[in-house]
């Protein structure tokens, strides 16, 4: 079983999951056998699967997904494919325990978020379309797709992202990471991965100071890059991490980027 043979909602998303997951394995962040990994914003478990494969199953992963349709697939993948190495939780991570309204896009599950709604979905669709077009032009879907003329590519991707116009609202639970650390008896976090579609600071604020020494490395996908990446860097630098920030062309067009933090 590979990371991209998982049960999923939409087969077309596999290519984008593959491209996204690749970006987490930066040379600054190491994954060693016996690691304990937090997967915040797990979706169907593609990142967890990639880590599990890379370490030959010698890993303990705690994966969090608050949206019921995605959690059902995450839990099934964890149960059928990962022989106990992945524990799936049916809630998200945040600054405290509470319930939130999440927008779920059945046709584009990767974009589901508590920060997207009917009021901003069209602007979000245009932003994401631009990012996908740029990613394809850089070869993200292979050389054939890269040769499609830019106007046609924008048209085709724009049609595909129209699925964002169909959304469902789910009331879901979020909890702080510190509460989970206490509950599960987690004694270290070798890699903290966060991909929560704009709620990154909320997740980080859910780590109490007494638990920060447990965190050895982190990789965070940051939405709203121009506004938020300096604030996220400061969370880590204030606690003794070496921090690197990266933003490729496709990410720049979507105002997102990656922050890597290592002790």
PAZAPA-4460 file (N, C-alpha, C; in steps of 0.05 Angstrom, whole numbers, plus 32768, in hexadecimal, padded with zeros to 4 digits):
% residues 263
    n_x    n_y    n_z   ca_x   ca_y   ca_z    c_x    c_y    c_z   seq   type   mol
   8011   7FE8   8000   8000   8000   8000   8012   8019   8000     1      X     A
   800E   802B   7FED   801C   8044   7FEC   800B   805A   7FF5     2      X     A
   8017   8071   7FF9   8009   8089   8003   7FF2   8091   7FF1     3      X     A
   7FF3   808A   7FD7   7FDF   8093   7FC5   7FCD   807D   7FBA     4      X     A
   7FCC   8067   7FC9   7FB8   8053   7FC4   7FA3   8053   7FDA     5      X     A
   7FA2   8068   7FE9   7F8F   806A   7FFF   7F73   806D   7FF6     6      X     A
   7F60   8066   8007   7F44   806D   8001   7F42   808B   8001     7      X     A
   7F35   8096   7FED   7F33   80B3   7FEB   7F17   80BB   7FE1     8      X     A
   7F11   80D5   7FE2   7EF8   80DF   7FD9   7EF8   80E4   7FBB     9      X     A
   7F0E   80F1   7FB1   7F10   80F8   7F95   7F2B   80EF   7F8A    10      X     A
   7F2B   80DE   7F76   7F44   80D3   7F6C   7F56   80E9   7F60    11      X     A
   7F49   80FF   7F55   7F5A   8114   7F48   7F6B   8123   7F5C    12      X     A
   7F64   8121   7F76   7F74   812F   7F8A   7F8E   8121   7F91    13      X     A
   7F91   8108   7F88   7FA9   80F9   7F8F   7FC2   8107   7F85    14      X     A
   7FC1   8112   7F6D   7FD9   8120   7F62   7FE0   8138   7F73    15      X     A
   7FCC   8147   7F7C   7FD2   815E   7F8C   7FDB   8156   7FA8    16      X     A
   7FD0   8141   7FB3   7FDA   8136   7FCD   7FF7   812E   7FCA    17      X     A
   7FFE   8121   7FB4   8019   8118   7FB0   802C   8130   7FB0    18      X     A
   8025   8145   7FA1   8036   815C   7F9F   8038   816B   7FBA    19      X     A
   8021   816C   7FC8   8021   817A   7FE2   8032   816B   7FF7    20      X     A
   802E   8151   7FF9   803D   8141   800C   805B   8142   8008    21      X     A
   8063   8142   7FEE   807F   8144   7FE8   808D   815C   7FF5    22      X     A
   807E   8172   7FF7   8089   818A   8002   808F   8189   8020    23      X     A
   8084   8175   802E   8089   8173   804B   80A3   8166   8051    24      X     A
   80AE   8157   803E   80C7   8148   8044   80DF   8159   803B    25      X     A
   80E1   8171   8046   80F7   8182   8041   8110   8178   804F    26      X     A
   8127   817F   8045   8140   8175   8050   8145   817F   806D    27      X     A
   8137   8194   8075   813B   819F   8090   812D   818D   80A5    28      X     A
   8119   817F   809D   8109   816F   80B0   810F   8151   80AB    29      X     A
   8118   8143   80C0   811F   8127   80BE   8109   8115   80CA    30      X     A
   8106   80FE   80BD   80F3   80EA   80C7   8102   80D1   80CD    31      X     A
   8103   80CA   80E6   8113   80B3   80EF   8101   809D   80FA    32      X     A
   810A   8083   80F7   80FA   806D   8102   80F5   8071   811F    33      X     A
   80DD   8069   8128   80D4   806D   8144   80C9   8088   814A    34      X     A
   80C5   8098   8135   80BC   80B4   813A   809F   80B5   8143    35      X     A
   8099   80CB   8151   807D   80D2   8158   8076   80EA   8147    36      X     A
   8060   80E9   8138   8059   80FD   8124   803C   8106   8129    37      X     A
   8038   8120   8129   801D   812C   812A   8015   8135   810E    38      X     A
   7FFE   812C   8104   7FF4   8133   80EA   7FDA   8143   80EE    39      X     A
   7FDD   815E   80EF   7FC6   8170   80F3   7FBC   8178   80D8    40      X     A
   7FA3   8172   80D2   7F97   8176   80B8   7F9E   815F   80A6    41      X     A
   7F96   8147   80AF   7F9F   812E   80A2   7F90   8128   8088    42      X     A
   7F78   8133   8084   7F68   812B   806D   7F64   810D   806D    43      X     A
   7F6B   80FF   8057   7F68   80E2   8056   7F80   80D3   8061    44      X     A
   7F96   80E2   8067   7FAD   80D5   8073   7FC5   80D2   8060    45      X     A
   7FC7   80E3   804B   7FDC   80E0   8037   7FF8   80E5   8044    46      X     A
   7FFA   80FA   8054   8013   8100   8061   801A   80E9   8074    47      X     A
   8007   80E1   8084   800C   80CB   8097   8015   80B2   8088    48      X     A
   8009   80AD   8071   8011   8095   8061   802D   8098   8057    49      X     A
   8034   80B0   804E   804F   80B4   8043   8064   80B0   8059    50      X     A
   805F   80BA   8071   8071   80B6   8087   8073   8099   808F    51      X     A
   805C   808C   8091   805B   806F   8098   806B   805F   8084    52      X     A
   8069   8065   806A   8079   8057   8056   8096   805C   8059    53      X     A
   809D   8075   805C   80B9   807E   805E   80C7   8070   8075    54      X     A
   80B9   806C   808B   80C5   8061   80A3   80BF   8043   80A7    55      X     A
   80B4   8037   8092   80AF   801A   8093   809C   8012   80A9    56      X     A
   8089   8024   80B1   8076   801F   80C5   8080   8023   80E2    57      X     A
   809A   8029   80E5   80A5   802E   80FF   80A1   804B   8107    58      X     A
   8088   8051   810D   8080   806D   8113   8066   806D   8122    59      X     A
   8062   8081   8132   8048   8085   8140   803D   80A0   8137    60      X     A
   8026   809F   8129   801A   80B7   811E   7FFF   80BC   812A    61      X     A
   7FFA   80D5   8132   7FE0   80DE   813C   7FD5   80F1   8127    62      X     A
   7FBF   80E8   811A   7FB4   80F7   8103   7F99   8102   810A    63      X     A
   7F95   811C   8103   7F7D   812A   810B   7F6E   8134   80F3    64      X     A
   7F54   812D   80F2   7F43   8137   80DB   7F26   813B   80E6    65      X     A
   7F1D   8154   80E7   7F03   815A   80F3   7EEB   8155   80E1    66      X     A
   7EEE   8155   80C7   7ED7   8152   80B5   7ECE   8135   80B3    67      X     A
   7EB5   812E   80B9   7EAD   8112   80BA   7EB2   8102   80A1    68      X     A
   7EAC   810D   8088   7EB1   80FD   8070   7ECF   80F6   806D    69      X     A
   7EE0   8109   8074   7EFD   8103   8071   7F07   80F2   8088    70      X     A
   7EFD   80F6   80A0   7F06   80E6   80B7   7EFF   80C8   80B2    71      X     A
   7EE7   80C3   80A6   7EDF   80A8   80A0   7EF4   809A   808E    72      X     A
   7EFE   80A8   807A   7F13   809D   8069   7F2E   809B   8077    73      X     A
   7F35   80AF   8087   7F4E   80AE   8096   7F4E   8096   80A9    74      X     A
   7F38   8093   80B8   7F37   807D   80CB   7F38   8062   80BC    75      X     A
   7F2B   8060   80A5   7F2B   8047   8096   7F47   8041   808C    76      X     A
   7F55   8056   8081   7F70   8052   8077   7F83   804A   808E    77      X     A
   7F7F   8057   80A5   7F90   8051   80BC   7F8C   8034   80C5    78      X     A
   7F73   802B   80C5   7F6C   8011   80CF   7F75   7FFB   80BC    79      X     A
   7F72   8000   80A2   7F77   7FEB   808E   7F94   7FE9   8085    80      X     A
   7FA2   7FFF   8085   7FBC   8000   8078   7FD4   8004   808A    81      X     A
   7FD0   800E   80A3   7FE7   8017   80B2   7FEC   8008   80CC    82      X     A
   7FDF   7FF1   80CF   7FE5   7FDE   80E5   7FEA   7FEB   8100    83      X     A
   7FD9   7FFE   8107   7FDB   800B   8121   7FEF   8022   8123    84      X     A
   7FFD   8028   810D   8011   803E   810E   8004   8059   810E    85      X     A
   7FEB   805B   8104   7FDD   8075   8102   7FC4   8074   8113    86      X     A
   7FC2   8087   8126   7FAA   808A   8136   7F9B   80A2   812C    87      X     A
   7F82   809E   8123   7F72   80B4   8117   7F5F   80BF   812C    88      X     A
   7F5C   80DA   812C   7F4A   80E8   813F   7F35   80F7   812F    89      X     A
   7F1C   80F6   8138   7F06   8103   8129   7F02   8120   8131    90      X     A
   7F17   812E   8135   7F15   814B   813C   7F2E   8159   8132    91      X     A
   7F2C   8174   8131   7F43   8183   8129   7F52   818E   8140    92      X     A
   7F68   819C   813B   7F78   81A9   814F   7F74   81C7   814E    93      X     A
   7F73   81D4   8165   7F70   81F1   8167   7F7C   81FB   8181    94      X     A
   7F75   8214   8188   7F7F   8220   81A0   7F72   8216   81B9    95      X     A
   7F59   820C   81B6   7F4A   8203   81CD   7F33   81F0   81C3    96      X     A
   7F26   81E4   81D6   7F10   81D2   81CE   7EF7   81E2   81C8    97      X     A
   7EEC   81DE   81B0   7ED3   81EC   81A8   7EC9   81DF   818F    98      X     A
   7EB1   81E8   8186   7EA6   81DF   816D   7EA7   81F5   8159    99      X     A
   7EAD   81EE   8140   7EAF   8201   812A   7E9F   81F7   8112   100      X     A
   7E96   820A   8101   7E8B   8203   80E7   7EA1   8201   80D3   101      X     A
   7EA3   81E9   80C6   7EB6   81E5   80B0   7EA7   81E3   8096   102      X     A
   7EB2   81EF   8081   7EA8   81EB   8066   7EB7   81D3   805A   103      X     A
   7EA7   81C1   8050   7EB2   81A8   8043   7EAA   81A9   8026   104      X     A
   7EBE   81A5   8014   7EBA   81A5   7FF8   7EBD   8189   7FEE   105      X     A
   7EA7   817B   7FE8   7EA8   815F   7FE0   7EB9   815B   7FC7   106      X     A
   7EBA   816F   7FB5   7EC9   816D   7F9C   7EE5   8176   7F9E   107      X     A
   7EED   8181   7FB5   7F08   818C   7FB9   7F0E   818B   7FD7   108      X     A
   7F11   8173   7FE1   7F12   816F   7FFF   7F2A   817D   800B   109      X     A
   7F40   8180   7FFC   7F58   818C   8006   7F54   81A9   800F   110      X     A
   7F3F   81B5   8005   7F3B   81D2   8009   7F27   81D7   801F   111      X     A
   7F1D   81C2   802C   7F09   81C5   8041   7F16   81D4   8059   112      X     A
   7F07   81E6   8065   7F12   81F7   807A   7EFD   8205   808A   113      X     A
   7F04   820C   80A3   7EF2   821D   80B3   7EF2   823A   80AA   114      X     A
   7F06   8241   8099   7F09   825D   8091   7EFE   8263   8075   115      X     A
   7EF3   824F   8068   7EE7   8253   804E   7EC9   824F   8051   116      X     A
   7EBA   8261   8044   7E9D   8260   8046   7E91   826C   802C   117      X     A
   7E76   826D   802B   7E69   8277   8013   7E70   8294   800D   118      X     A
   7E79   82A3   8021   7E80   82BF   801D   7E9B   82C3   800F   119      X     A
   7EAD   82B1   8013   7EC8   82B4   8007   7ED0   829E   7FF4   120      X     A
   7EBE   828C   7FEE   7EC6   8274   7FDF   7ECE   827B   7FC2   121      X     A
   7EC1   828F   7FB6   7EC8   8295   7F9A   7EE4   82A1   7F98   122      X     A
   7EEA   82B3   7FAB   7F06   82BE   7FAB   7F1A   82A8   7FB1   123      X     A
   7F14   8296   7FC3   7F25   8280   7FC9   7F29   826D   7FB0   124      X     A
   7F13   826A   7FA1   7F15   8258   7F8A   7F28   8264   7F75   125      X     A
   7F26   827F   7F71   7F38   828C   7F5E   7F55   828A   7F67   126      X     A
   7F5A   828E   7F80   7F75   828C   7F8B   7F81   8270   7F87   127      X     A
   7F71   825C   7F8E   7F7A   8241   7F8C   7F7E   8238   7F6F   128      X     A
   7F6C   8242   7F5D   7F70   823C   7F40   7F8B   8246   7F36   129      X     A
   7F92   825F   7F3E   7FAB   826A   7F35   7FC3   825A   7F40   130      X     A
   7FC0   8250   7F58   7FD6   8240   7F64   7FD9   8225   7F55   131      X     A
   7FC3   8218   7F4F   7FC4   81FE   7F41   7FCF   8202   7F25   132      X     A
   7FC7   8217   7F17   7FD1   821C   7EFC   7FF0   821F   7EFE   133      X     A
   7FFA   822E   7F11   8016   8233   7F13   8025   8219   7F1A   134      X     A
   8019   8209   7F2C   8025   81EF   7F33   8027   81DD   7F1A   135      X     A
   8013   81DC   7F09   8013   81CC   7EF1   8028   81D6   7EDE   136      X     A
   802A   81F0   7EDB   803D   81FD   7EC8   805A   81F7   7ED1   137      X     A
   805E   81F2   7EEB   8079   81EB   7EF5   807E   81CD   7EF3   138      X     A
   806B   81BD   7EE8   806F   81A1   7EE4   8064   818F   7EFA   139      X     A
   8053   819A   7F0B   8048   818C   7F22   8037   8174   7F1B   140      X     A
   802B   8174   7F03   801B   815D   7EF9   8028   814F   7EE2   141      X     A
   8042   8154   7EDE   8051   8146   7EC9   8054   8157   7EB0   142      X     A
   8065   814D   7E9D   806C   815D   7E86   8055   8161   7E72   143      X     A
   8042   814F   7E70   802C   8151   7E5D   801A   8169   7E65   144      X     A
   8011   8169   7E7F   8000   817F   7E88   800F   819A   7E86   145      X     A
   8028   8199   7E8A   8038   81B2   7E89   8037   81C0   7E6E   146      X     A
   8033   81B0   7E58   8033   81BB   7E3D   8018   81C6   7E35   147      X     A
   8003   81C3   7E45   7FE9   81CF   7E3E   7FEC   81ED   7E3E   148      X     A
   7FE2   81FA   7E29   7FE3   8218   7E28   7FD7   8225   7E40   149      X     A
   7FE3   823B   7E4A   7FDA   8247   7E63   7FBC   824F   7E63   150      X     A
   7FB2   825B   7E4D   7F95   8262   7E4E   7F83   824A   7E51   151      X     A
   7F89   8234   7E43   7F7A   821C   7E45   7F7D   8210   7E61   152      X     A
   7F95   8211   7E6C   7F9A   8206   7E86   7F89   8214   7E9B   153      X     A
   7F89   822F   7E9A   7F79   823E   7EAD   7F5B   8237   7EAA   154      X     A
   7F52   8234   7E92   7F36   822C   7E8D   7F30   8211   7E9A   155      X     A
   7F41   81FE   7E95   7F3C   81E2   7E9E   7F3D   81E1   7EBD   156      X     A
   7F51   81EE   7EC9   7F53   81EE   7EE6   7F3C   81FD   7EF2   157      X     A
   7F34   8213   7EE6   7F1E   8223   7EF0   7F04   8212   7EF0   158      X     A
   7F00   8202   7EDC   7EE9   81F0   7EDB   7EEA   81DC   7EF2   159      X     A
   7F03   81D1   7EF6   7F06   81BD   7F0B   7F00   81C9   7F27   160      X     A
   7F09   81E1   7F2C   7F06   81ED   7F46   7EEA   81F8   7F4B   161      X     A
   7ED9   81F7   7F37   7EBD   81FE   7F3B   7EAF   81EC   7F50   162      X     A
   7EBB   81D5   7F55   7EAF   81C3   7F69   7EAF   81D1   7F84   163      X     A
   7EBF   81E6   7F88   7EBF   81F4   7FA2   7EA4   8203   7FA6   164      X     A
   7E95   8207   7F91   7E7B   8214   7F95   7E67   8203   7FA3   165      X     A
   7E6D   81E9   7FA5   7E5C   81D6   7FB4   7E6A   81D1   7FCF   166      X     A
   7E5E   81DA   7FE4   7E6A   81D6   7FFE   7E54   81CD   8012   167      X     A
   7E5E   81BE   8026   7E4D   81B6   803C   7E59   81C2   8056   168      X     A
   7E48   81C8   8069   7E52   81D3   8082   7E4F   81BD   8098   169      X     A
   7E65   81B7   80A6   7E65   81A3   80BB   7E6D   81B1   80D5   170      X     A
   7E5F   81AB   80EA   7E67   81B5   8105   7E7A   81A0   8110   171      X     A
   7E92   81A8   8116   7EA7   8195   811F   7EB4   819E   8138   172      X     A
   7EC2   818B   8145   7ED0   8190   815E   7EEE   8195   8158   173      X     A
   7EF9   81A9   8166   7F16   81AD   8167   7F1F   81AC   8184   174      X     A
   7F37   81A3   8188   7F43   81A2   81A3   7F60   81AB   81A2   175      X     A
   7F6B   81B2   81B9   7F87   81BB   81B9   7F99   81A2   81B8   176      X     A
   7FB1   81A6   81AB   7FC5   8191   81AB   7FCE   8189   81C7   177      X     A
   7FD0   819D   81D8   7FD8   8197   81F4   7FC5   8183   8202   178      X     A
   7FAB   8187   81FD   7F98   8174   8209   7F9C   8158   81FF   179      X     A
   7FA3   8155   81E5   7FA8   813B   81DA   7FC2   812F   81E5   180      X     A
   7FD7   8140   81E7   7FF0   8136   81F2   7FEC   812A   820E   181      X     A
   7FDD   8138   821F   7FD7   812E   8239   7FC7   8115   8239   182      X     A
   7FB2   8115   8228   7FA0   80FE   8227   7FAE   80E5   821D   183      X     A
   7FBF   80E8   8208   7FCC   80D1   81FB   7FE7   80CA   8208   184      X     A
   7FF0   80DA   821A   800A   80D5   8226   8021   80D8   8212   185      X     A
   8020   80EB   8200   8035   80EF   81EC   804D   80FB   81FA   186      X     A
   8064   80EE   81F7   807C   80F8   8205   8090   8106   81F3   187      X     A
   808B   8107   81D8   809B   8116   81C6   808C   8119   81AC   188      X     A
   8093   812E   819D   8088   8132   8182   80A0   8137   8170   189      X     A
   80A8   8122   8160   80BF   8125   814F   80B9   8136   8137   190      X     A
   80A1   8135   812C   8098   8147   8116   807B   814F   811B   191      X     A
   8077   8169   811C   805C   8175   811D   8056   8180   8102   192      X     A
   8043   8173   80F3   803B   817D   80D9   8020   818A   80DB   193      X     A
   801D   81A2   80D0   8005   81B1   80D2   7FFD   81BA   80B6   194      X     A
   7FE5   81B2   80AD   7FD9   81BB   8094   7FBB   81BE   8098   195      X     A
   7FB4   81D6   80A2   7F98   81DA   80AC   7F8A   81F1   809E   196      X     A
   7F93   81F7   8086   7F84   820A   8074   7F7F   8225   8082   197      X     A
   7F93   8231   808E   7F90   824C   8099   7F8F   824E   80B7   198      X     A
   7F8C   8237   80C5   7F8A   8237   80E2   7FA4   822F   80F0   199      X     A
   7FBA   8234   80E3   7FD4   822B   80EE   7FDA   8237   8109   200      X     A
   7FD7   8251   810C   7FDC   825E   8126   7FCA   8253   813C   201      X     A
   7FB2   824D   8135   7F9F   8242   8148   7FAA   8228   8153   202      X     A
   7FB4   8217   8142   7FBF   81FD   814B   7FD7   8202   815D   203      X     A
   7FE9   8214   8155   8001   8219   8165   7FFB   8225   8180   204      X     A
   7FE6   8235   8181   7FDE   8241   819B   7FD2   822C   81AD   205      X     A
   7FCB   8215   81A3   7FC1   81FF   81B3   7FD6   81EE   81C0   206      X     A
   7FF0   81F7   81BE   8006   81E8   81CB   800E   81F9   81E3   207      X     A
   800A   81EE   81FB   8012   81FC   8213   8031   81FC   8215   208      X     A
   803B   8210   8223   8058   8214   8225   8066   81FB   8231   209      X     A
   8058   81EC   8243   8064   81D5   824F   8068   81BE   823B   210      X     A
   805A   81C0   8224   805D   81AB   8210   8070   81B2   81F9   211      X     A
   8077   81CB   81F6   8089   81D2   81DF   80A3   81C3   81E0   212      X     A
   80AF   81BD   81F7   80C8   81AE   81F6   80C5   8192   81EA   213      X     A
   80AD   8188   81E7   80A9   816D   81DB   80AC   816F   81BC   214      X     A
   80A9   8187   81B1   80A8   818A   8194   80C5   818D   8189   215      X     A
   80CD   817B   8178   80E9   817B   816D   80EA   8189   8152   216      X     A
   80D6   8184   8141   80D5   818F   8126   80B9   8195   811F   217      X     A
   80B5   81A8   810C   809A   81AE   8102   809C   81B6   80E5   218      X     A
   8087   81B0   80D6   8083   81B9   80BB   8066   81C3   80B8   219      X     A
   8063   81DC   80AF   8049   81E9   80AF   8044   81F5   8094   220      X     A
   802D   81ED   8088   8024   81FB   8070   8014   8214   8079   221      X     A
   801D   822B   8070   8012   8244   807A   8000   8251   8064   222      X     A
   7FE7   8255   806A   7FD5   8264   8059   7FD5   8281   8061   223      X     A
   7FCF   8293   804E   7FD1   82AF   8054   7FEE   82B6   805B   224      X     A
   8000   82AE   8049   801D   82B0   804E   8026   82CC   8055   225      X     A
   801E   82DF   8045   8027   82FB   804A   8020   8305   8065   226      X     A
   8009   82FD   806F   7FFF   8306   8089   8009   82F6   80A0   227      X     A
   800D   82DC   809C   8011   82C9   80B2   802C   82BD   80B6   228      X     A
   803D   82BC   80A1   8055   82AB   80A4   8069   82B6   80B8   229      X     A
   806A   82D1   80BB   807C   82DC   80CF   8073   82D5   80EB   230      X     A
   8059   82D5   80EF   804E   82CF   810A   8053   82B2   8110   231      X     A
   8051   82A0   80FD   8056   8284   8102   8074   827F   8106   232      X     A
   8085   828C   80F7   80A2   828A   80FC   80A8   8292   8119   233      X     A
   809C   82A7   8123   80A1   82B1   813D   8099   829D   8153   234      X     A
   8083   828F   814E   807B   827A   8162   8092   8266   8166   235      X     A
   80A0   825F   8151   80B5   824B   8153   80D0   8258   815C   236      X     A
   80D7   826E   8150   80F1   827A   8158   80F1   8282   8176   237      X     A
   80DA   828B   8180   80D9   8292   819C   80DD   827A   81AF   238      X     A
   80DB   8262   81A4   80DF   824A   81B4   80F8   823A   81AC   239      X     A
   810A   8247   819E   8124   823C   819A   8128   822C   8180   240      X     A
   8115   822D   816E   8117   821E   8155   8126   822E   8140   241      X     A
   8135   821F   812F   813F   822B   8116   8128   8229   8101   242      X     A
   8122   823F   80F4   810B   8240   80E3   8113   8247   80C6   243      X     A
   8108   8239   80B3   810B   8240   8097   80EF   8242   808A   244      X     A
   80EC   8256   8078   80D3   825A   806A   80D8   8257   804C   245      X     A
   80C6   8249   803E   80C8   8245   8022   80AE   824A   8014   246      X     A
   80B0   8255   7FFC   8098   825B   7FEC   809F   8259   7FCF   247      X     A
   8093   8245   7FC1   8098   8242   7FA5   8084   8253   7F95   248      X     A
   8087   8252   7F7A   8077   8264   7F69   8059   825D   7F6C   249      X     A
   8053   8243   7F6C   8037   823B   7F6E   802C   8244   7F89   250      X     A
   803C   8241   7F9E   8033   8249   7FB9   802F   8267   7FBA   251      X     A
   8042   8276   7FAD   8040   8293   7FAE   8026   829D   7FA2   252      X     A
   801D   8291   7F8C   8005   8299   7F7F   7FEC   8294   7F91   253      X     A
   7FEF   8281   7FA3   7FD9   827B   7FB6   7FDC   8287   7FD1   254      X     A
   7FF2   8296   7FD5   7FF8   82A3   7FEF   7FFB   828E   8005   255      X     A
   8009   8278   7FFF   800F   8264   8013   802D   825E   8012   256      X     A
   8037   824F   8025   8053   8248   8026   8058   8234   803C   257      X     A
   8071   822C   8040   8079   8218   8053   808C   8224   8068   258      X     A
   8087   821D   8081   809A   8224   8096   80A4   820A   80A2   259      X     A
   80BF   8208   80A4   80CC   81F1   80B0   80DB   81FA   80C9   260      X     A
   80D6   81EC   80DF   80E3   81F4   80F9   80F0   81DB   8105   261      X     A
   8109   81DF   810D   8119   81C8   8118   8128   81D2   8130   262      X     A
   8129   81C2   8145   8138   81C9   815D   8156   81CB   8157   263      X     A
***
